[in-house]
Amino acid sequence: MAERSTAAVDVADNSGDEPLTAKADQSTSDGVAQNRERETDSEEAQGSGGTESPGKASPPELHSGHKLARRYRLEECVTRLDGFSSWRAVDEKLRRAVGVHLLPADHPRARSVLAAARSSALLGDPRFVQVLDAVEENDLVYVVHEWLPDATELTALLASGPLEVHDAYQMVSQVAQAMAAAHREGLAHLRLTPGAVLRTSSGQWRIRGLAVNAALRGISSDTPLRTDTEAIGALLYAALTQRWPYENDAYGLSGLPKGVGLIAPDQVRAGVHRGLSELAMRALANDGATASRHESPCTTPEELVKAISEMPRIRPPEPAFTAPPEYQRTTYQQGTYGRPAPRPGVTQPVQTPPPPLQSRTGKALKWAVSALLIAALGLGSWQLADALMDQGNQSDNTNQTHTTDGNDNNGDQTRPVNQIKIQNAQEYVASGEAQAPGDVGKTYDGDSTTSWRTKKYNDGPKLAPYKPGVGIVYDLGSAQEISAASIGLRYAGDHTTIHLYATDSLSPSTSVDGMKEIGSVTSSGTTAKVKAPKSVKTRYVLLWITDVPQAPADGYSSAGYKQAITDVKFAG
């Protein structure tokens, strides 16, 4: 049996999988704008099939029930194309569904597929579908990846119409942020089609086929940044209009009318959000077509993320209120319960209800309550008179008069809380890699459904084996008196330990040990309250996490020790 080599996979946060439009074995210099492919690309879709292209190397003759590495049982072939095949399979060891790409070891693209899969697996970003294994064995090369049974392709979502404006905004925001993170690590997608973008049941958007799908088809690009950026623009265009932004039909969507060129989404369909329409054009048209709108083009995912952040935030629609049904009085026919109904024409006498009876017990109770009330009034009057006499005696003994005005503070009154507005924030990395630097703004955007999250750790709640801690530095705009803070947490658990430190800038020049601590707390709920023993005046505050709870699996990563921050508020 041939030697078996396996990709190292970070159990914490690995991911990776799918791209947009580019022709196989063709290097493109202007990205998606030149792509007009008509190929059905649902090779990783749950439940669609493909056909083999003539003249290509045939994939290995495999069938349902075949096992790879005595572990992965093939169930259904969903794509057979260009000498490779893609399958839905079952990992019998972990008892879960997985996806598998298969191609012969002597396939001309086998080496590049293995390299792309291993690079994708090491990215560790949960916004991408996770690569679980990359193996060469028995003259076969296969790549195993996550299978998301609860996720729906963008292709399927658009079959019933364009996305609601908030869903389109969330899609382009999350996809652009994910691709910006991938490009910072030197990874491109190059085949970011509607079939590569999935929405999970929790509303999170995930991307599959990062680097791998392009490698399977031999796709490359001299300008990968522009290629992926235009692909994101095409996805947003399709989400807003239910049309593909080129002349040819593709992915179940109709193309634009021939000869009219690229026109803005708000000119294709009435009611399209103007800001998102301009954003799609900035990503798609890099040849001056957007000059009339006085907007510069976006040529990288990073520029697209910046453009999105400068837009006014699009809020989710208000939930529709369903009025309760009107109350309907129920009437009962006489005779329903055993008594015969009167014959037609017979008038029934109306019975007069008997007068209410007052029992001896009721009278006694009334007298008892009255007596208690009289006694209580008498006792209260006596205590009031006694208190007034004592007050008079104290006044005579001291011979002092105290005059109060409206500015005196009563010791029992609570001092008013002054909430401090956060102006800016930046992730603080003491050692190792950052957690989610693009999401720090979500901790003070006023939306409790968004969050900044830590990576997942495996060896316990304390982060010390990996790093001293993780956190975010907040800029309050000017020096403020800090006396308390409220931190919203995504996961409740055994404990989350949070410290607040006063520091000198968004990028502190000293380590945490050299900063002045404002306060700390260990919380097991979803809100952590920090109260400072004494208020501290500072402009920059470091929120520092040293312990995280055991948390369940979600749309970002599998179960493990992790935490996410939703809302941060400071008070003076």
C-alpha positions as CSV (number, residue, x, y, z in Angstrom):
1,M,0.0,0.0,0.0
2,A,1.3,3.4,-0.9
3,E,2.6,5.8,1.7
4,R,-0.3,7.8,3.4
5,S,0.3,11.5,4.1
6,T,-2.2,13.5,6.0
7,A,-2.7,17.3,6.3
8,A,-2.2,18.7,9.7
9,V,-5.6,20.1,10.8
10,D,-6.2,22.5,13.7
11,V,-9.2,21.0,15.5
12,A,-10.0,24.4,16.9
13,D,-11.0,26.4,13.9
14,N,-10.0,24.9,10.5
15,S,-11.9,25.5,7.4
16,G,-11.6,26.0,3.7
17,D,-13.5,25.3,0.5
18,E,-15.1,27.1,-2.7
19,P,-14.7,30.1,-5.3
20,L,-16.5,32.1,-8.1
21,T,-16.3,32.2,-11.9
22,A,-13.2,31.5,-13.9
23,K,-12.6,29.0,-16.8
24,A,-10.7,25.8,-16.1
25,D,-7.0,25.8,-17.1
26,Q,-7.2,29.4,-18.1
27,S,-5.3,32.3,-16.3
28,T,-7.4,35.4,-16.2
29,S,-6.0,38.9,-15.7
30,D,-9.3,40.7,-15.2
31,G,-11.1,38.2,-12.9
32,V,-14.7,37.4,-12.9
33,A,-15.7,40.2,-15.3
34,Q,-14.4,38.0,-18.2
35,N,-15.9,34.8,-17.0
36,R,-18.9,33.6,-18.9
37,E,-18.8,29.9,-18.1
38,R,-22.0,27.9,-18.5
39,E,-20.9,24.9,-16.5
40,T,-23.2,23.6,-13.8
41,D,-21.2,24.0,-10.7
42,S,-22.9,22.3,-7.8
43,E,-20.2,19.7,-7.3
44,E,-20.2,20.3,-3.6
45,A,-23.9,21.1,-3.3
46,Q,-25.9,18.8,-1.1
47,G,-27.8,16.7,-3.7
48,S,-26.8,17.9,-7.2
49,G,-24.9,16.0,-10.0
50,G,-22.5,16.8,-12.8
51,T,-21.3,15.2,-16.0
52,E,-17.9,14.2,-17.1
53,S,-16.2,16.3,-19.7
54,P,-15.0,14.4,-22.8
55,G,-11.3,14.1,-23.4
56,K,-10.3,14.2,-19.7
57,A,-8.7,11.6,-17.6
58,S,-11.3,9.3,-16.1
59,P,-11.7,9.2,-12.3
60,P,-11.2,6.0,-10.4
61,E,-14.0,3.5,-10.8
62,L,-15.6,3.8,-7.3
63,H,-19.1,3.1,-6.1
64,S,-21.4,3.7,-3.2
65,G,-20.2,1.7,-0.2
66,H,-16.5,1.9,-1.0
67,K,-14.3,2.8,2.0
68,L,-11.3,5.1,2.1
69,A,-8.7,4.5,4.9
70,R,-11.2,2.0,6.4
71,R,-13.1,5.1,7.6
72,Y,-14.8,7.2,5.0
73,R,-17.7,5.3,3.4
74,L,-18.8,6.8,0.0
75,E,-22.5,7.3,-0.2
76,E,-23.5,9.4,-3.2
77,C,-21.5,10.9,-6.1
78,V,-22.6,14.5,-6.6
79,T,-20.1,15.5,-9.3
80,R,-18.0,13.8,-11.9
81,L,-16.0,16.3,-13.9
82,D,-12.5,16.8,-15.4
83,G,-11.1,13.6,-14.2
84,F,-12.2,14.0,-10.5
85,S,-15.3,13.2,-8.6
86,S,-17.0,14.6,-5.5
87,W,-19.0,12.5,-3.0
88,R,-21.2,12.7,0.0
89,A,-19.7,10.2,2.5
90,V,-19.8,9.1,6.1
91,D,-17.0,9.3,8.6
92,E,-17.7,6.0,10.4
93,K,-15.1,6.8,13.1
94,L,-16.8,10.0,14.2
95,R,-20.3,9.1,12.8
96,R,-20.8,12.3,10.8
97,A,-21.4,13.2,7.2
98,V,-18.4,14.5,5.2
99,G,-17.7,15.6,1.6
100,V,-14.8,13.9,-0.4
101,H,-13.0,15.0,-3.6
102,L,-11.3,12.1,-5.4
103,L,-8.8,12.0,-8.2
104,P,-6.1,9.6,-9.4
105,A,-2.6,10.1,-7.9
106,D,-1.2,10.5,-11.5
107,H,-3.7,13.2,-12.4
108,P,-1.8,16.4,-13.6
109,R,-3.5,18.4,-10.8
110,A,-3.1,16.0,-7.9
111,R,-0.1,17.7,-6.4
112,S,-1.7,21.2,-6.5
113,V,-4.9,19.9,-5.0
114,L,-3.1,18.3,-2.1
115,A,-1.1,21.6,-1.5
116,A,-4.2,23.7,-1.7
117,A,-6.1,21.5,0.7
118,R,-3.3,21.6,3.3
119,S,-3.0,25.4,3.0
120,S,-6.7,25.8,3.5
121,A,-6.8,23.5,6.5
122,L,-4.1,25.5,8.2
123,L,-6.0,28.8,7.8
124,G,-8.1,28.2,10.9
125,D,-11.0,30.5,10.0
126,P,-14.5,29.1,10.8
127,R,-16.1,31.3,8.1
128,F,-14.8,28.7,5.6
129,V,-15.9,25.1,5.3
130,Q,-13.3,23.1,7.2
131,V,-10.8,20.8,5.4
132,L,-10.5,17.7,7.6
133,D,-8.0,15.5,5.7
134,A,-5.8,15.5,2.6
135,V,-4.4,12.1,1.7
136,E,-2.5,10.2,-1.0
137,E,-3.2,6.5,-0.7
138,N,-3.5,3.5,-3.0
139,D,-2.9,5.5,-6.2
140,L,-5.7,7.9,-5.1
141,V,-5.6,11.5,-3.8
142,Y,-8.6,12.5,-1.8
143,V,-9.6,15.6,0.2
144,V,-12.1,15.3,3.0
145,H,-14.1,18.4,4.1
146,E,-17.1,19.3,6.3
147,W,-20.6,18.6,5.2
148,L,-23.2,21.0,6.4
149,P,-26.6,19.4,6.2
150,D,-28.4,22.5,7.7
151,A,-26.8,24.9,5.1
152,T,-28.5,26.2,1.9
153,E,-26.6,27.4,-1.2
154,L,-27.1,30.9,-2.3
155,T,-28.2,29.4,-5.7
156,A,-31.1,27.7,-3.9
157,L,-32.0,30.8,-2.0
158,L,-32.1,32.9,-5.1
159,A,-34.4,30.4,-6.9
160,S,-37.4,32.0,-5.1
161,G,-36.4,35.6,-5.6
162,P,-33.7,38.2,-4.6
163,L,-32.6,38.3,-0.9
164,E,-34.1,40.7,1.6
165,V,-31.9,43.8,1.9
166,H,-30.5,42.9,5.3
167,D,-29.7,39.4,4.2
168,A,-27.8,40.7,1.2
169,Y,-25.9,43.1,3.5
170,Q,-25.0,40.3,5.9
171,M,-23.9,38.1,3.0
172,V,-21.6,40.6,1.4
173,S,-20.2,41.7,4.7
174,Q,-19.3,38.3,6.0
175,V,-18.0,37.0,2.6
176,A,-15.8,40.1,2.1
177,Q,-14.4,39.9,5.6
178,A,-13.7,36.2,5.2
179,M,-11.9,36.6,1.9
180,A,-9.9,39.6,3.2
181,A,-8.6,37.3,6.0
182,A,-7.8,34.6,3.5
183,H,-5.8,36.9,1.2
184,R,-3.8,38.2,4.2
185,E,-2.6,34.6,4.6
186,G,-1.8,34.3,0.9
187,L,-4.9,32.2,-0.1
188,A,-7.3,33.0,-2.9
189,H,-10.6,31.4,-4.0
190,L,-10.8,32.1,-7.7
191,R,-14.1,30.2,-8.1
192,L,-16.5,32.1,-5.7
193,T,-19.8,31.1,-7.3
194,P,-23.3,31.2,-5.8
195,G,-22.8,27.4,-5.2
196,A,-19.8,28.2,-3.0
197,V,-21.6,30.4,-0.5
198,L,-23.8,28.8,2.1
199,R,-26.2,30.1,4.7
200,T,-26.6,28.0,7.8
201,S,-29.7,27.6,9.9
202,S,-28.3,30.1,12.4
203,G,-28.0,32.8,9.7
204,Q,-24.2,32.6,9.3
205,W,-22.7,32.7,5.9
206,R,-19.9,30.2,5.1
207,I,-17.6,29.7,2.1
208,R,-16.5,26.3,0.7
209,G,-13.8,25.3,-1.7
210,L,-11.1,27.9,-0.7
211,A,-8.2,27.3,-3.0
212,V,-9.3,23.6,-3.5
213,N,-12.0,24.1,-6.1
214,A,-9.7,26.2,-8.3
215,A,-6.9,23.6,-7.9
216,L,-9.3,20.8,-9.0
217,R,-10.0,22.7,-12.2
218,G,-6.6,24.1,-12.8
219,I,-7.8,27.7,-12.4
220,S,-5.2,30.4,-11.8
221,S,-5.1,34.2,-12.0
222,D,-2.5,36.8,-12.3
223,T,-4.7,39.1,-10.2
224,P,-6.3,37.0,-7.5
225,L,-7.3,39.9,-5.4
226,R,-9.3,41.5,-8.2
227,T,-10.7,38.2,-9.3
228,D,-12.2,37.4,-5.8
229,T,-13.3,41.0,-5.4
230,E,-15.3,41.0,-8.7
231,A,-16.7,37.6,-7.7
232,I,-18.1,39.1,-4.4
233,G,-19.5,41.9,-6.5
234,A,-21.3,39.4,-8.8
235,L,-22.7,37.6,-5.7
236,L,-24.1,40.8,-4.3
237,Y,-25.5,41.8,-7.8
238,A,-27.3,38.4,-8.0
239,A,-28.6,38.7,-4.4
240,L,-30.1,42.1,-5.1
241,T,-31.6,41.5,-8.6
242,Q,-31.9,37.7,-9.1
243,R,-29.9,38.3,-12.3
244,W,-26.3,37.3,-13.2
245,P,-24.3,40.4,-14.1
246,Y,-23.2,39.2,-17.5
247,E,-24.9,38.4,-20.8
248,N,-24.9,34.6,-20.4
249,D,-27.2,32.8,-18.1
250,A,-25.5,30.9,-15.2
251,Y,-26.2,29.2,-11.9
252,G,-30.0,29.1,-12.6
253,L,-30.0,32.9,-13.1
254,S,-30.8,34.9,-16.2
255,G,-28.1,37.1,-17.6
256,L,-28.4,40.8,-18.6
257,P,-29.9,41.7,-21.9
258,K,-27.4,41.5,-24.7
259,G,-25.7,44.7,-25.9
260,V,-26.6,46.9,-22.9
261,G,-23.5,46.2,-20.9
262,L,-23.2,46.3,-17.1
263,I,-26.0,48.4,-15.6
264,A,-26.5,49.1,-11.9
265,P,-28.7,46.8,-9.8
266,D,-31.1,49.6,-8.9
267,Q,-31.7,50.1,-12.7
268,V,-32.5,46.4,-13.2
269,R,-35.0,46.0,-10.4
270,A,-37.2,48.5,-8.6
271,G,-36.7,49.0,-4.8
272,V,-33.0,47.9,-4.7
273,H,-31.0,49.5,-1.8
274,R,-29.0,52.4,-3.4
275,G,-26.0,51.9,-1.2
276,L,-25.7,48.2,-1.9
277,S,-26.3,48.8,-5.6
278,E,-23.3,51.2,-5.7
279,L,-21.2,48.7,-3.7
280,A,-21.8,46.0,-6.2
281,M,-20.8,48.3,-9.1
282,R,-17.6,49.4,-7.3
283,A,-16.6,45.7,-7.0
284,L,-17.7,44.7,-10.5
285,A,-16.7,47.7,-12.7
286,N,-13.1,48.7,-12.6
287,D,-12.9,50.3,-16.0
288,G,-14.4,53.7,-15.1
289,A,-18.0,52.6,-15.4
290,T,-18.6,53.9,-11.8
291,A,-17.2,57.4,-12.5
292,S,-20.6,58.8,-13.0
293,R,-21.4,58.0,-9.4
294,H,-18.2,59.6,-8.1
295,E,-17.2,56.4,-6.3
296,S,-13.7,54.8,-6.6
297,P,-13.6,51.1,-7.6
298,C,-12.9,48.3,-5.0
299,T,-10.1,46.1,-6.3
300,T,-9.4,44.0,-3.2
301,P,-11.6,42.4,-0.5
302,E,-9.9,44.6,2.1
303,E,-11.1,47.7,0.2
304,L,-14.6,46.2,-0.1
305,V,-14.7,45.6,3.7
306,K,-13.7,49.3,4.3
307,A,-16.4,50.5,1.8
308,I,-19.0,48.4,3.7
309,S,-17.9,49.8,7.1
310,E,-18.4,53.3,5.7
311,M,-22.0,52.6,4.8
312,P,-24.9,53.4,7.2
313,R,-25.6,50.2,9.0
314,I,-28.6,48.3,7.6
315,R,-30.8,47.0,10.4
316,P,-32.9,43.8,10.3
317,P,-36.6,44.3,9.6
318,E,-38.9,44.7,12.5
319,P,-40.6,41.4,13.4
320,A,-44.2,41.3,12.1
321,F,-46.8,41.4,14.9
322,T,-49.7,39.1,14.4
323,A,-52.9,40.3,16.0
324,P,-54.7,37.7,18.2
325,P,-58.0,36.5,16.7
326,E,-61.1,38.3,17.8
327,Y,-62.9,36.9,20.8
328,Q,-66.0,34.9,19.8
329,R,-68.7,34.4,22.3
330,T,-69.8,30.8,22.5
331,T,-73.5,30.2,22.9
332,Y,-75.1,26.9,24.0
333,Q,-78.4,25.6,22.8
334,Q,-80.7,24.6,25.6
335,G,-81.0,20.8,25.5
336,T,-77.3,20.3,24.7
337,Y,-76.7,18.6,28.1
338,G,-79.5,16.2,28.3
339,R,-82.5,18.5,28.4
340,P,-84.7,18.4,25.3
341,A,-84.8,21.6,23.2
342,P,-88.2,23.4,23.2
343,R,-90.5,22.7,20.3
344,P,-90.7,25.5,17.7
345,G,-93.2,28.1,18.8
346,V,-93.1,27.2,22.5
347,T,-92.0,30.1,24.7
348,Q,-89.9,29.1,27.7
349,P,-90.4,31.1,30.9
350,V,-87.4,33.2,32.0
351,Q,-86.2,32.2,35.4
352,T,-85.3,34.9,37.8
353,P,-82.0,34.2,39.5
354,P,-82.3,33.9,43.3
355,P,-81.0,36.8,45.4
356,P,-77.4,36.2,46.7
357,L,-77.2,34.5,50.1
358,Q,-74.9,35.9,52.7
359,S,-73.8,33.2,55.1
360,R,-72.9,33.6,58.8
361,T,-69.3,32.9,57.9
362,G,-69.2,35.9,55.4
363,K,-70.6,38.2,58.0
364,A,-68.1,37.1,60.6
365,L,-65.3,37.6,58.2
366,K,-66.4,41.2,57.4
367,W,-66.5,42.0,61.1
368,A,-63.0,40.5,61.7
369,V,-61.5,42.5,58.9
370,S,-63.1,45.7,60.1
371,A,-61.7,45.2,63.6
372,L,-58.2,44.5,62.3
373,L,-58.3,47.7,60.2
374,I,-59.4,49.8,63.2
375,A,-56.6,48.3,65.4
376,A,-54.0,48.9,62.7
377,L,-55.0,52.6,62.3
378,G,-54.8,53.1,66.1
379,L,-51.4,51.5,66.3
380,G,-50.1,53.6,63.4
381,S,-51.4,56.8,65.0
382,W,-49.7,56.0,68.3
383,Q,-46.3,55.2,66.6
384,L,-46.5,58.4,64.5
385,A,-47.2,60.5,67.6
386,D,-44.3,58.8,69.5
387,A,-41.9,59.5,66.6
388,L,-42.9,63.2,66.5
389,M,-42.3,63.6,70.2
390,D,-38.9,62.0,69.9
391,Q,-38.0,64.3,67.1
392,G,-39.1,67.3,69.1
393,N,-37.0,66.2,72.1
394,Q,-33.9,65.8,69.9
395,S,-34.4,69.3,68.4
396,D,-34.7,70.8,71.9
397,N,-31.6,69.1,73.1
398,T,-29.3,70.2,70.3
399,N,-30.7,73.7,69.7
400,Q,-29.5,73.4,66.1
401,T,-31.3,74.1,62.9
402,H,-30.3,72.4,59.6
403,T,-31.4,74.0,56.3
404,T,-31.3,72.0,53.1
405,D,-31.5,73.2,49.5
406,G,-32.1,71.2,46.3
407,N,-28.4,70.5,45.8
408,D,-27.9,68.4,49.0
409,N,-27.2,64.6,48.4
410,N,-29.0,62.0,50.4
411,G,-26.8,59.1,51.4
412,D,-29.5,56.6,50.3
413,Q,-29.7,58.0,46.8
414,T,-27.7,56.3,44.0
415,R,-25.3,58.4,42.2
416,P,-26.3,58.8,38.5
417,V,-24.4,56.7,36.0
418,N,-22.7,58.4,33.1
419,Q,-22.4,56.0,30.2
420,I,-19.2,56.7,28.1
421,K,-19.4,56.4,24.3
422,I,-16.7,54.2,22.7
423,Q,-15.0,55.9,19.7
424,N,-12.7,53.2,18.3
425,A,-11.3,49.8,19.2
426,Q,-8.5,47.5,18.1
427,E,-7.6,43.9,19.0
428,Y,-4.5,43.6,21.4
429,V,-2.2,40.7,20.5
430,A,0.3,40.0,23.3
431,S,1.7,36.8,21.6
432,G,0.8,34.5,18.7
433,E,-2.0,35.1,16.2
434,A,-4.9,37.5,16.4
435,Q,-8.4,36.2,17.2
436,A,-10.8,38.1,15.0
437,P,-9.5,41.6,14.4
438,G,-12.1,42.5,11.8
439,D,-14.9,42.0,14.3
440,V,-13.9,44.3,17.2
441,G,-16.5,46.9,16.0
442,K,-19.3,44.4,16.7
443,T,-18.6,44.6,20.4
444,Y,-20.0,48.2,20.6
445,D,-22.3,48.5,17.6
446,G,-25.5,48.3,19.8
447,D,-26.5,45.0,18.1
448,S,-26.4,42.1,20.5
449,T,-26.6,39.5,17.7
450,T,-23.1,40.4,16.5
451,S,-19.9,39.6,18.3
452,W,-16.1,39.3,18.4
453,R,-15.0,35.8,19.3
454,T,-11.9,34.1,20.5
455,K,-10.5,31.0,18.8
456,K,-11.3,27.6,20.3
457,Y,-8.9,26.1,22.8
458,N,-8.7,22.5,23.8
459,D,-6.8,22.1,27.1
460,G,-9.0,23.9,29.5
461,P,-10.4,27.3,30.5
462,K,-7.0,29.0,31.2
463,L,-5.4,30.4,28.0
464,A,-1.9,30.4,29.7
465,P,-0.6,27.3,27.9
466,Y,-1.1,29.1,24.6
467,K,-0.8,32.8,25.4
468,P,-1.2,35.2,28.5
469,G,-4.7,36.3,27.3
470,V,-6.7,37.8,24.5
471,G,-8.5,41.1,24.4
472,I,-9.4,44.5,22.8
473,V,-8.3,48.1,23.5
474,Y,-11.1,50.7,23.4
475,D,-10.6,54.4,22.7
476,L,-13.0,56.6,24.6
477,G,-12.0,59.7,22.6
478,S,-10.6,61.6,25.6
479,A,-9.6,60.9,29.2
480,Q,-12.6,59.7,31.2
481,E,-13.3,58.6,34.8
482,I,-14.0,54.8,34.6
483,S,-15.9,53.2,37.5
484,A,-17.8,50.3,36.0
485,A,-18.2,48.2,32.8
486,S,-20.8,45.8,31.5
487,I,-19.7,43.1,29.1
488,G,-22.2,40.9,27.1
489,L,-21.0,37.3,26.6
490,R,-22.2,34.8,24.0
491,Y,-21.5,31.7,26.1
492,A,-22.4,31.1,29.7
493,G,-20.3,28.5,31.5
494,D,-18.2,27.6,34.5
495,H,-16.4,30.9,34.4
496,T,-15.1,33.7,32.2
497,T,-12.3,35.9,33.8
498,I,-12.1,39.5,32.5
499,H,-9.7,42.2,33.6
500,L,-9.9,45.9,32.7
501,Y,-6.6,47.9,32.4
502,A,-5.8,51.6,31.8
503,T,-3.3,51.8,29.0
504,D,-1.6,54.5,26.9
505,S,-2.8,53.9,23.3
506,L,-4.7,51.6,21.0
507,S,-1.3,49.8,20.5
508,P,0.1,49.8,24.1
509,S,3.8,50.3,24.5
510,T,3.9,48.2,27.7
511,S,2.8,44.7,28.5
512,V,-0.3,43.9,30.6
513,D,1.9,43.5,33.7
514,G,2.9,47.2,33.4
515,M,-0.6,48.5,33.1
516,K,-2.8,49.8,35.9
517,E,-5.7,47.5,36.6
518,I,-9.2,49.1,36.9
519,G,-11.0,46.0,38.0
520,S,-11.7,42.4,37.3
521,V,-14.6,39.8,37.5
522,T,-15.2,36.1,37.0
523,S,-18.7,35.5,35.5
524,S,-20.6,32.3,34.8
525,G,-23.5,34.0,33.0
526,T,-24.0,36.0,29.8
527,T,-23.3,39.4,31.3
528,A,-20.1,40.3,33.2
529,K,-20.2,43.4,35.5
530,V,-16.9,45.0,36.5
531,K,-16.9,47.5,39.3
532,A,-13.7,49.5,40.1
533,P,-12.8,49.9,43.8
534,K,-11.8,53.4,42.8
535,S,-12.5,55.2,39.5
536,V,-9.6,55.5,37.2
537,K,-9.1,58.3,34.6
538,T,-7.9,57.1,31.2
539,R,-8.6,57.4,27.5
540,Y,-7.7,53.8,26.6
541,V,-9.1,50.7,28.3
542,L,-7.9,47.2,27.7
543,L,-10.5,44.4,28.1
544,W,-8.3,41.3,28.8
545,I,-9.7,37.7,29.0
546,T,-7.6,35.1,30.7
547,D,-10.1,32.3,31.2
548,V,-12.9,31.1,28.8
549,P,-15.7,28.6,29.5
550,Q,-16.5,25.3,27.8
551,A,-18.9,26.3,25.0
552,P,-21.1,24.2,22.6
553,A,-20.6,24.0,18.9
554,D,-22.1,26.7,16.7
555,G,-21.8,28.3,13.3
556,Y,-18.2,29.4,14.0
557,S,-16.5,26.4,15.4
558,S,-16.9,23.0,17.1
559,A,-17.4,22.7,20.9
560,G,-14.5,23.7,23.1
561,Y,-13.2,26.4,25.4
562,K,-14.0,29.7,23.8
563,Q,-15.9,33.0,24.4
564,A,-17.5,35.8,22.3
565,I,-18.1,39.5,23.3
566,T,-21.4,41.0,22.2
567,D,-21.9,44.4,23.9
568,V,-19.3,46.4,25.9
569,K,-20.4,49.5,27.9
570,F,-18.3,51.7,30.1
571,A,-19.7,54.0,32.9
572,G,-18.1,56.8,34.9
